[in-house]
Amino acid sequence: MKKIRVRFAPSPTGALHLGGVRTALFNYLFALKHQGDFLLRIEDTDQTRYVKGAEEYIIESLRWCGIEYNEGVGKEGNFGPYRQSDRKEIYKQYADKLIENGGAYFAFDTPEELEEMRKHLESIHSETQQYDAKTRKLMKNSLTLPENEVKERIAKGEPYVIRIKTPENEEIVVQDLIRGAVKFHSEILDDKVLFKSDGMPTYHLANVVDDHLMQISHVIRGEEWLPSTPLHVLLYRFWGWENEMPQFAHLPLILKPDGNGKLSKRDGLKLGFPVYPLRYTDPSTSEVSEGYREWGYLPEAFINMLAFLGWNPGTEQEIFSLNELVDAFSLEKVSKAGAKFDLEKAKWFNHQYLRTSSNQKLTQLFQHFLKQKNIFAENHFVEKVCEVIKERCHLVSEFWGQGFYFFEAPKEYDSATMKKVWKTETPQILCEVKELIKNCSEFSAENLEKIVKNLINEKQYSVGIVFNSLRLAMVGKNFGIDLFKIFEILGKNEVLNRIEAILN
């Protein structure tokens, strides 16, 4: 049986969209499920779109997600190099082979001539304005020019491209593991450029050649590549590789929350959530786009959420460890229909993981947020805070909003709460509580609650005034976790200082 080998092959043209991360994840799960290889290949044949730092961003994103490739860029195996710009010398021979066997041809048309063709097709209301089986007969290429003229033009160094010769009037069938048989008629296909005048292959040629040479068994990629697949099927046929062609599986699109169209960066900005795994700074515009890591998502939750965008295990279970995902995953359970992105569901996933994460782990993450605010607290103290606020939060970035009062004493007091609780007797009550706390030997939440409630019962004080005035002293407003747990975590000296501060 042919060994399972899959690849994630992004182009370094900017940040990695969460749809790209999902493609990497599904390839990774499939490889692990079948004890196969998972490769990372960087497809950078289009150097005009290359963005500095994008490759590093892709690798860092996969690392944060825990998606580990065992072969590829930086992990050289027997099928390298894994960056297409480093494989430039490989591709020309395959383009030449297509010329020899009639699967492709030289085209000498200038940009102006191509534009003139498109305008003419528009003027006669042609359904398509493309270079194809019909229009190539009217253009300047090796199918219409005499052989000696073609040789002369090449000898003179005249620029040319190599185009695939799409068959006329043929139905091309793509067997897809998710969608079944998908049929394309050749008359809707154009004669794509396979080799450019700058000596670089296009994506289509390099992609198929590399998949063949790297012995890729399954091509699992986004639905947007489905229209290109008949071209790839033709290339396998023209090179005589039909029996070694990989199996195709095209994943459904990730849709906007309303289900209307593919989720884009613009949608994330408009609706207020990230579409990238990590924060990304555009090197040309310096525009900063937020990432799930910086928002306070745990990578395990992010991966769990992504797995459910287009895949379902067929059970009620929603929380999966990576090992459980590997065991449950199959392409048969991937949907054909687009998957709507649901921010609330994404937060729900993260909340489930926060609740069960160790306080030590959450402390490490929360410390990053604290340091950004120039707050430096001991880990053991931050662990106590994480323990009591994590149930209230969906994201680590929300920890500050739920627990700020543990790190900063109130600088001002909420006027509406002050009006309700600050009665004539309130200062006297706080002084009495202060004395009780000062003399308290067992500084636990349970004991503190007991002695304060004893005072209330003994003096017949209003529970609301006592509790709420103390909360105002600790937090600055009517907010926060159990009052006496706040006391316990803050410690005796800090509690006394805060009571003293509100009295003054």
SEDORO-996423 format. One record per residue (C-alpha): x, y, z; residue in one letter. Coordinates in steps of 0.001 Angstrom, whole numbers. Example, Ala and Ser with C-alpha at 12.3 -4.5 7.8 and 13.67 -1.06 7.14 Angstrom:
2
+---------+---------+---------+----+
!       X !       Y !       Z ! aa !
+---------+---------+---------+----+
!   12300 !   -4500 !    7800 !  A !
!   13670 !   -1060 !    7140 !  S !
+---------+---------+---------+----+
//
This chain:
504
+---------+---------+---------+----+
!       X !       Y !       Z ! aa !
+---------+---------+---------+----+
!       0 !       0 !       0 !  M !
!    1241 !    3481 !    -908 !  K !
!    2447 !    5403 !    2133 !  K !
!     258 !    8321 !    3185 !  I !
!    2065 !   11583 !    2486 !  R !
!     261 !   14921 !    2679 !  V !
!    1427 !   18489 !    2523 !  R !
!     457 !   21996 !    3563 !  F !
!    1703 !   24325 !     841 !  A !
!    1031 !   27990 !    1633 !  P !
!    2334 !   30973 !    -319 !  S !
!    4327 !   33545 !    1706 !  P !
!    2130 !   36473 !     672 !  T !
!    1094 !   37717 !    4123 !  G !
!    -514 !   36436 !    7298 !  A !
!   -1906 !   32914 !    7532 !  L !
!   -5739 !   32992 !    7512 !  H !
!   -7536 !   30686 !    9940 !  L !
!   -8823 !   28814 !    6862 !  G !
!   -5214 !   28013 !    6028 !  G !
!   -4600 !   26812 !    9570 !  V !
!   -7621 !   24518 !    9271 !  R !
!   -6219 !   23084 !    6022 !  T !
!   -2917 !   22395 !    7794 !  A !
!   -4794 !   20837 !   10730 !  L !
!   -6863 !   18476 !    8580 !  F !
!   -3739 !   17362 !    6700 !  N !
!   -1946 !   16859 !   10013 !  Y !
!   -4808 !   14829 !   11535 !  L !
!   -5073 !   12695 !    8395 !  F !
!   -1334 !   11974 !    8411 !  A !
!   -1289 !   11026 !   12093 !  L !
!   -4407 !    8878 !   11717 !  K !
!   -2721 !    6827 !    8977 !  H !
!     856 !    6880 !   10372 !  Q !
!    1897 !    8994 !    7403 !  G !
!    4095 !   12019 !    6728 !  D !
!    3026 !   15649 !    6964 !  F !
!    5106 !   18103 !    4904 !  L !
!    5392 !   21885 !    4878 !  L !
!    6221 !   23264 !    1427 !  R !
!    6513 !   26984 !     721 !  I !
!    5095 !   27843 !   -2703 !  E !
!    6834 !   31084 !   -3606 !  D !
!    7003 !   30883 !   -7412 !  T !
!    5282 !   34268 !   -7687 !  D !
!    8056 !   36485 !   -6374 !  Q !
!    6043 !   39660 !   -7102 !  T !
!    3658 !   38713 !   -4277 !  R !
!    6350 !   37600 !   -1824 !  Y !
!    6081 !   39342 !    1564 !  V !
!    9094 !   39522 !    3837 !  K !
!    8560 !   37679 !    7119 !  G !
!    5501 !   35770 !    5885 !  A !
!    7277 !   32408 !    5827 !  E !
!    8469 !   32865 !    9403 !  E !
!    4940 !   33869 !   10419 !  Y !
!    3506 !   30673 !    8889 !  I !
!    6013 !   28478 !   10729 !  I !
!    5467 !   30276 !   14053 !  E !
!    1682 !   29950 !   13652 !  S !
!    1899 !   26195 !   13104 !  L !
!    4234 !   25879 !   16087 !  R !
!    1840 !   27802 !   18376 !  W !
!   -1064 !   25612 !   17229 !  C !
!     908 !   22436 !   17932 !  G !
!     731 !   21360 !   14283 !  I !
!    4129 !   19751 !   13809 !  E !
!    5332 !   18871 !   10337 !  Y !
!    7898 !   16090 !   10215 !  N !
!    9360 !   17060 !    6840 !  E !
!    9735 !   20375 !    5040 !  G !
!   11261 !   23830 !    5385 !  V !
!   13763 !   23687 !    8233 !  G !
!   13267 !   19898 !    8590 !  K !
!   14919 !   18651 !    5444 !  E !
!   14041 !   15136 !    4328 !  G !
!   14765 !   13076 !    1223 !  N !
!   12495 !   15096 !   -1077 !  F !
!   13851 !   18624 !    -618 !  G !
!   14373 !   21409 !   -1044 !  P !
!   10917 !   22386 !     197 !  Y !
!   10884 !   26010 !    -886 !  R !
!    9895 !   26292 !   -4551 !  Q !
!   12260 !   29175 !   -5273 !  S !
!   15067 !   26765 !   -4306 !  D !
!   13755 !   24223 !   -6825 !  R !
!   13785 !   26562 !   -9832 !  K !
!   16151 !   24401 !  -11903 !  E !
!   13846 !   21382 !  -11632 !  I !
!   10813 !   22761 !  -13436 !  Y !
!   12049 !   23728 !  -16912 !  K !
!   12617 !   20108 !  -17960 !  Q !
!    8986 !   19282 !  -17194 !  Y !
!    7742 !   22265 !  -19192 !  A !
!    9937 !   21125 !  -22105 !  D !
!    8526 !   17607 !  -21833 !  K !
!    5015 !   18986 !  -22252 !  L !
!    6118 !   20840 !  -25399 !  I !
!    7611 !   17624 !  -26788 !  E !
!    4513 !   15513 !  -26234 !  N !
!    2050 !   18160 !  -27407 !  G !
!     568 !   18944 !  -24008 !  G !
!    1727 !   22554 !  -24130 !  A !
!    2918 !   25225 !  -26560 !  Y !
!    4954 !   28431 !  -26782 !  F !
!    3008 !   31725 !  -26826 !  A !
!    4625 !   35010 !  -27865 !  F !
!    1681 !   37377 !  -27385 !  D !
!    2527 !   40745 !  -25845 !  T !
!     485 !   42207 !  -22968 !  P !
!   -1019 !   44681 !  -25440 !  E !
!   -2092 !   41887 !  -27776 !  E !
!   -3667 !   39966 !  -24903 !  L !
!   -5597 !   43050 !  -23832 !  E !
!   -6752 !   43621 !  -27396 !  E !
!   -8049 !   40023 !  -27506 !  M !
!  -10031 !   40511 !  -24297 !  R !
!  -11575 !   43738 !  -25529 !  K !
!  -12571 !   42100 !  -28798 !  H !
!  -14219 !   39213 !  -26965 !  L !
!  -16076 !   41698 !  -24773 !  E !
!  -17250 !   43642 !  -27812 !  S !
!  -18802 !   40535 !  -29377 !  I !
!  -20343 !   39579 !  -25996 !  H !
!  -18375 !   36361 !  -25687 !  S !
!  -19277 !   34351 !  -22561 !  E !
!  -15592 !   34127 !  -21643 !  T !
!  -12684 !   36468 !  -22292 !  Q !
!   -9822 !   34021 !  -22030 !  Q !
!   -6984 !   32371 !  -23911 !  Y !
!   -8457 !   28938 !  -24629 !  D !
!   -8996 !   26213 !  -27234 !  A !
!  -10916 !   28633 !  -29440 !  K !
!   -8979 !   31884 !  -29105 !  T !
!   -5504 !   30318 !  -29256 !  R !
!   -6096 !   29705 !  -32977 !  K !
!   -6153 !   33488 !  -33483 !  L !
!   -3108 !   34317 !  -31377 !  M !
!     654 !   34357 !  -31820 !  K !
!    1885 !   30958 !  -30656 !  N !
!    3600 !   27788 !  -31802 !  S !
!     253 !   26334 !  -32862 !  L !
!    -364 !   29116 !  -35397 !  T !
!    3170 !   30137 !  -36423 !  L !
!    5463 !   28144 !  -38763 !  P !
!    7953 !   25943 !  -36918 !  E !
!   10976 !   27797 !  -38289 !  N !
!    9568 !   31136 !  -37108 !  E !
!    9007 !   29757 !  -33642 !  V !
!   12625 !   28595 !  -33477 !  K !
!   13864 !   31986 !  -34736 !  E !
!   11870 !   33900 !  -32150 !  R !
!   13237 !   31714 !  -29347 !  I !
!   16789 !   31955 !  -30712 !  A !
!   16546 !   35758 !  -30773 !  K !
!   15563 !   35767 !  -27113 !  G !
!   12025 !   36982 !  -27714 !  E !
!    9941 !   36676 !  -24528 !  P !
!    7503 !   33789 !  -24433 !  Y !
!    5405 !   31792 !  -22021 !  V !
!    4466 !   28128 !  -22124 !  I !
!     719 !   27412 !  -21990 !  R !
!   -1098 !   24130 !  -21472 !  I !
!   -2965 !   22890 !  -24538 !  K !
!   -6409 !   22203 !  -23147 !  T !
!   -8212 !   19449 !  -25060 !  P !
!  -11231 !   20481 !  -27106 !  E !
!  -14716 !   19236 !  -26303 !  N !
!  -13816 !   16882 !  -23464 !  E !
!  -15344 !   16191 !  -20075 !  E !
!  -12749 !   16037 !  -17314 !  I !
!  -13782 !   14204 !  -14149 !  V !
!  -12206 !   14961 !  -10780 !  V !
!  -12739 !   12228 !   -8197 !  Q !
!  -13004 !   14037 !   -4873 !  D !
!  -13031 !   12210 !   -1521 !  L !
!  -15454 !   14753 !     -69 !  I !
!  -17579 !   15728 !   -3074 !  R !
!  -17547 !   12582 !   -5177 !  G !
!  -17194 !   12895 !   -8973 !  A !
!  -16973 !   16545 !  -10063 !  V !
!  -17233 !   17112 !  -13814 !  K !
!  -15735 !   19964 !  -15835 !  F !
!  -16107 !   20585 !  -19552 !  H !
!  -12880 !   21586 !  -21276 !  S !
!  -14502 !   24483 !  -23138 !  E !
!  -14786 !   26450 !  -19866 !  I !
!  -11075 !   25994 !  -19134 !  L !
!   -8425 !   28405 !  -20307 !  D !
!   -4924 !   27571 !  -21526 !  D !
!   -3197 !   28507 !  -18307 !  K !
!     381 !   29752 !  -18371 !  V !
!    2637 !   27045 !  -16943 !  L !
!    6018 !   28673 !  -17418 !  F !
!    6584 !   32413 !  -17331 !  K !
!    8870 !   34599 !  -19390 !  S !
!   11032 !   35257 !  -16297 !  D !
!   12049 !   31572 !  -16204 !  G !
!    9848 !   30703 !  -13243 !  M !
!    7051 !   28151 !  -13308 !  P !
!    3556 !   29189 !  -12319 !  T !
!    1837 !   27701 !   -9312 !  Y !
!      81 !   25049 !  -11393 !  H !
!    3174 !   23489 !  -12949 !  L !
!    5317 !   23669 !   -9814 !  A !
!    2519 !   22359 !   -7626 !  N !
!    1908 !   19226 !   -9695 !  V !
!    5599 !   18522 !  -10285 !  V !
!    6390 !   18870 !   -6589 !  D !
!    3456 !   16734 !   -5483 !  D !
!    4629 !   14022 !   -7878 !  H !
!    8312 !   14193 !   -6939 !  L !
!    7512 !   14360 !   -3220 !  M !
!    5244 !   11308 !   -3596 !  Q !
!    2189 !   13067 !   -2173 !  I !
!    -627 !   10540 !   -1794 !  S !
!   -3493 !   12925 !    -920 !  H !
!   -4017 !   16585 !   -1772 !  V !
!   -6253 !   18048 !     949 !  I !
!   -6873 !   21737 !     308 !  R !
!   -9529 !   24460 !     281 !  G !
!  -12550 !   24502 !   -2002 !  E !
!  -11160 !   27535 !   -3842 !  E !
!   -8664 !   25202 !   -5552 !  W !
!  -11335 !   22909 !   -6968 !  L !
!  -11668 !   24887 !  -10273 !  P !
!   -7901 !   24429 !  -10832 !  S !
!   -8036 !   20675 !  -10317 !  T !
!   -9050 !   19666 !  -13890 !  P !
!   -5918 !   21459 !  -15101 !  L !
!   -3864 !   19465 !  -12593 !  H !
!   -5547 !   16229 !  -13707 !  V !
!   -4599 !   17046 !  -17306 !  L !
!    -992 !   17649 !  -16311 !  L !
!    -795 !   14267 !  -14606 !  Y !
!   -2135 !   12721 !  -17809 !  R !
!     208 !   14646 !  -20136 !  F !
!    3254 !   13620 !  -18102 !  W !
!    2109 !   10005 !  -17998 !  G !
!    1594 !   10019 !  -14230 !  W !
!   -2113 !    9153 !  -14125 !  E !
!   -1541 !    5967 !  -12154 !  N !
!     427 !    7905 !   -9534 !  E !
!   -1987 !   10826 !   -9243 !  M !
!   -2844 !   11716 !   -5627 !  P !
!   -6390 !   11546 !   -4337 !  Q !
!   -8069 !   14940 !   -3979 !  F !
!  -10172 !   16275 !   -1121 !  A !
!  -11457 !   19855 !   -1229 !  H !
!  -12478 !   21310 !    2124 !  L !
!  -15535 !   23559 !    2478 !  P !
!  -15139 !   27318 !    2754 !  L !
!  -15191 !   29053 !    6129 !  I !
!  -18055 !   31514 !    5812 !  L !
!  -18899 !   34840 !    7447 !  K !
!  -21051 !   34552 !   10598 !  P !
!  -24169 !   35333 !    8548 !  D !
!  -23255 !   32619 !    6048 !  G !
!  -23017 !   35021 !    3110 !  N !
!  -19612 !   34594 !    1507 !  G !
!  -16121 !   33581 !    2504 !  K !
!  -14740 !   34938 !    5776 !  L !
!  -12116 !   37624 !    5106 !  S !
!   -9811 !   39852 !    7101 !  K !
!  -12178 !   42738 !    6393 !  R !
!  -15041 !   40822 !    8005 !  D !
!  -12959 !   40278 !   11128 !  G !
!  -12152 !   43989 !   11381 !  L !
!  -15780 !   44937 !   10805 !  K !
!  -17220 !   42467 !   13315 !  L !
!  -14409 !   42731 !   15854 !  G !
!  -12604 !   39405 !   15933 !  F !
!   -9290 !   38038 !   14567 !  P !
!   -9010 !   35951 !   11413 !  V !
!   -5308 !   35198 !   11979 !  Y !
!   -3777 !   32841 !   14563 !  P !
!   -1148 !   35380 !   15679 !  L !
!    -891 !   39150 !   15608 !  R !
!     400 !   40303 !   12222 !  Y !
!    1996 !   43595 !   11229 !  T !
!    1857 !   44309 !    7518 !  D !
!    5437 !   45265 !    6536 !  P !
!    4295 !   47605 !    3752 !  S !
!    1520 !   49490 !    5592 !  T !
!    2429 !   48816 !    9270 !  S !
!   -1236 !   47894 !    9779 !  E !
!   -1620 !   45589 !   12788 !  V !
!   -4144 !   42732 !   12724 !  S !
!   -4917 !   40980 !   15985 !  E !
!   -4424 !   37244 !   16479 !  G !
!   -6109 !   34549 !   18540 !  Y !
!   -2977 !   34078 !   20644 !  R !
!   -2927 !   37747 !   21641 !  E !
!   -6644 !   37703 !   22346 !  W !
!   -6024 !   35089 !   24974 !  G !
!   -7070 !   31903 !   23218 !  Y !
!   -5383 !   28682 !   24216 !  L !
!   -3947 !   26839 !   21196 !  P !
!   -5777 !   23637 !   22165 !  E !
!   -9105 !   25497 !   22146 !  A !
!   -8311 !   27232 !   18859 !  F !
!   -7531 !   23885 !   17229 !  I !
!  -10642 !   22246 !   18694 !  N !
!  -12776 !   25110 !   17361 !  M !
!  -11194 !   24937 !   13892 !  L !
!  -11734 !   21178 !   13681 !  A !
!  -15487 !   21732 !   13933 !  F !
!  -15524 !   24185 !   11023 !  L !
!  -16546 !   21733 !    8326 !  G !
!  -16064 !   18459 !   10225 !  W !
!  -18284 !   16675 !   12705 !  N !
!  -17545 !   13429 !   14561 !  P !
!  -21173 !   12336 !   14371 !  G !
!  -21515 !   12250 !   18170 !  T !
!  -22494 !   14727 !   20901 !  E !
!  -18871 !   15175 !   21990 !  Q !
!  -17409 !   18609 !   21288 !  E !
!  -14286 !   18838 !   23445 !  I !
!  -11452 !   16821 !   21911 !  F !
!   -7804 !   16542 !   22829 !  S !
!   -5433 !   16336 !   19870 !  L !
!   -5157 !   12562 !   20284 !  N !
!   -8939 !   12253 !   20340 !  E !
!   -9191 !   14361 !   17183 !  L !
!   -6720 !   12066 !   15445 !  V !
!   -8737 !    8991 !   16441 !  D !
!  -12080 !   10494 !   15381 !  A !
!  -11027 !   12312 !   12208 !  F !
!  -11943 !   11084 !    8741 !  S !
!  -12485 !   12832 !    5425 !  L !
!  -15839 !   11050 !    5123 !  E !
!  -17109 !   13204 !    7991 !  K !
!  -16050 !   16482 !    6341 !  V !
!  -18986 !   18475 !    5004 !  S !
!  -19402 !   19701 !    1432 !  K !
!  -21269 !   22804 !    2599 !  A !
!  -19523 !   25921 !    3843 !  G !
!  -19009 !   26271 !    7601 !  A !
!  -20232 !   29465 !    9287 !  K !
!  -17770 !   31008 !   11707 !  F !
!  -19373 !   31584 !   15117 !  D !
!  -17434 !   33882 !   17462 !  L !
!  -19549 !   32962 !   20494 !  E !
!  -18899 !   29286 !   19865 !  K !
!  -15177 !   30012 !   19521 !  A !
!  -15268 !   31749 !   22916 !  K !
!  -17229 !   28844 !   24362 !  W !
!  -14517 !   26416 !   23284 !  F !
!  -11867 !   28575 !   24906 !  N !
!  -13885 !   28876 !   28118 !  H !
!  -14052 !   25085 !   28414 !  Q !
!  -10268 !   24866 !   28184 !  Y !
!   -9673 !   27792 !   30569 !  L !
!  -11827 !   26137 !   33219 !  R !
!   -9762 !   22964 !   33173 !  T !
!   -6315 !   24505 !   32632 !  S !
!   -3817 !   24547 !   35474 !  S !
!   -3405 !   27818 !   37329 !  N !
!     323 !   27638 !   36638 !  Q !
!    -286 !   27592 !   32881 !  K !
!   -2809 !   30437 !   33048 !  L !
!    -450 !   32437 !   35234 !  T !
!    2248 !   32309 !   32557 !  Q !
!    -237 !   33634 !   29989 !  L !
!   -1747 !   36287 !   32260 !  F !
!    1694 !   37559 !   33271 !  Q !
!    2221 !   38721 !   29661 !  H !
!    -845 !   40956 !   29953 !  F !
!     231 !   42237 !   33384 !  L !
!    3713 !   43132 !   32166 !  K !
!    2186 !   45147 !   29330 !  Q !
!     557 !   47237 !   32073 !  K !
!    3864 !   47476 !   33964 !  N !
!    2482 !   45339 !   36772 !  I !
!    4913 !   42845 !   38244 !  F !
!    3373 !   40320 !   40616 !  A !
!    4695 !   37110 !   42128 !  E !
!    3551 !   33950 !   40352 !  N !
!    2058 !   32419 !   43498 !  H !
!    -180 !   35492 !   43920 !  F !
!   -1238 !   35494 !   40249 !  V !
!   -2058 !   31778 !   40516 !  E !
!   -4534 !   32530 !   43316 !  K !
!   -6173 !   35196 !   41164 !  V !
!   -6386 !   32877 !   38142 !  C !
!   -8037 !   30215 !   40281 !  E !
!  -10955 !   32475 !   41270 !  V !
!  -11560 !   34380 !   38023 !  I !
!  -11061 !   31781 !   35264 !  K !
!  -14664 !   30540 !   35555 !  E !
!  -15832 !   34077 !   34711 !  R !
!  -13701 !   34440 !   31585 !  C !
!  -13774 !   33204 !   28015 !  H !
!  -10320 !   34570 !   27132 !  L !
!   -7102 !   35172 !   29021 !  V !
!   -7322 !   38778 !   27808 !  S !
!  -10485 !   39108 !   29952 !  E !
!   -8601 !   38221 !   33140 !  F !
!   -7631 !   41842 !   33728 !  W !
!  -11214 !   43064 !   33434 !  G !
!  -12335 !   40450 !   35951 !  Q !
!   -9423 !   40766 !   38365 !  G !
!   -7881 !   44254 !   38068 !  F !
!   -8649 !   45053 !   41734 !  Y !
!   -6209 !   42413 !   42938 !  F !
!   -3328 !   44398 !   41428 !  F !
!   -4463 !   48009 !   41865 !  E !
!   -6122 !   49630 !   44869 !  A !
!   -9075 !   51885 !   43944 !  P !
!   -8090 !   55416 !   42915 !  K !
!  -11706 !   56540 !   42921 !  E !
!  -15047 !   55139 !   44047 !  Y !
!  -18191 !   54615 !   42008 !  D !
!  -20504 !   57506 !   42866 !  S !
!  -23775 !   55566 !   42450 !  A !
!  -22604 !   52802 !   44803 !  T !
!  -21181 !   55373 !   47223 !  M !
!  -24548 !   57103 !   47400 !  K !
!  -26280 !   53820 !   48294 !  K !
!  -23883 !   52588 !   50987 !  V !
!  -22297 !   55652 !   52535 !  W !
!  -24635 !   56417 !   55405 !  K !
!  -23940 !   58275 !   58649 !  T !
!  -23040 !   55036 !   60393 !  E !
!  -20855 !   53591 !   57599 !  T !
!  -17464 !   54999 !   58774 !  P !
!  -18097 !   53638 !   62296 !  Q !
!  -19003 !   50206 !   60877 !  I !
!  -15854 !   50110 !   58735 !  L !
!  -13715 !   51046 !   61732 !  C !
!  -15220 !   48160 !   63710 !  E !
!  -14629 !   45726 !   60825 !  V !
!  -11096 !   47045 !   60542 !  K !
!  -10417 !   46222 !   64194 !  E !
!  -11819 !   42722 !   63785 !  L !
!   -9613 !   42100 !   60771 !  I !
!   -6567 !   43513 !   62530 !  K !
!   -7008 !   41033 !   65355 !  N !
!   -7936 !   38087 !   63127 !  C !
!   -5427 !   35240 !   63441 !  S !
!   -6944 !   32898 !   60854 !  E !
!   -7101 !   34959 !   57660 !  F !
!   -9279 !   32677 !   55548 !  S !
!  -12401 !   33565 !   53579 !  A !
!  -14552 !   31296 !   55754 !  E !
!  -13316 !   32740 !   59040 !  N !
!  -13479 !   36350 !   57832 !  L !
!  -17068 !   35891 !   56672 !  E !
!  -17942 !   34352 !   60027 !  K !
!  -16575 !   37202 !   62142 !  I !
!  -18085 !   39949 !   59964 !  V !
!  -21495 !   38236 !   59991 !  K !
!  -21244 !   37888 !   63787 !  N !
!  -20691 !   41644 !   64018 !  L !
!  -23710 !   42295 !   61769 !  I !
!  -25950 !   40030 !   63870 !  N !
!  -24679 !   41418 !   67167 !  E !
!  -25111 !   45083 !   66180 !  K !
!  -28102 !   44553 !   63870 !  Q !
!  -26295 !   46307 !   61009 !  Y !
!  -27595 !   46254 !   57434 !  S !
!  -25979 !   43381 !   55538 !  V !
!  -26144 !   45407 !   52294 !  G !
!  -24396 !   48443 !   53756 !  I !
!  -21634 !   46409 !   55437 !  V !
!  -20891 !   44120 !   52522 !  F !
!  -21226 !   46725 !   49806 !  N !
!  -19169 !   49384 !   51588 !  S !
!  -16401 !   46823 !   52120 !  L !
!  -16608 !   45794 !   48441 !  R !
!  -16402 !   49478 !   47476 !  L !
!  -13249 !   49808 !   49589 !  A !
!  -11663 !   46753 !   47978 !  M !
!  -12716 !   47195 !   44326 !  V !
!  -13933 !   50781 !   43881 !  G !
!  -17360 !   49649 !   42656 !  K !
!  -19999 !   46982 !   43149 !  N !
!  -18115 !   44291 !   41211 !  F !
!  -16029 !   41189 !   41699 !  G !
!  -15921 !   37711 !   43168 !  I !
!  -16894 !   36685 !   46703 !  D !
!  -15949 !   39533 !   49057 !  L !
!  -14173 !   37397 !   51630 !  F !
!  -12223 !   35518 !   48990 !  K !
!  -10972 !   38938 !   47864 !  I !
!   -9885 !   39585 !   51479 !  F !
!   -8066 !   36267 !   51695 !  E !
!   -6148 !   36769 !   48441 !  I !
!   -5264 !   40424 !   49071 !  L !
!   -3983 !   39647 !   52570 !  G !
!   -4466 !   41420 !   55882 !  K !
!   -2232 !   44448 !   55314 !  N !
!   -3708 !   45319 !   51921 !  E !
!   -7289 !   44922 !   53168 !  V !
!   -6567 !   47210 !   56141 !  L !
!   -4906 !   49778 !   53866 !  N !
!   -7879 !   49846 !   51507 !  R !
!  -10378 !   50298 !   54358 !  I !
!   -8190 !   53084 !   55741 !  E !
!   -8046 !   54715 !   52291 !  A !
!  -11845 !   54899 !   51862 !  I !
!  -12247 !   56272 !   55408 !  L !
!   -9874 !   59095 !   54569 !  N !
+---------+---------+---------+----+
//
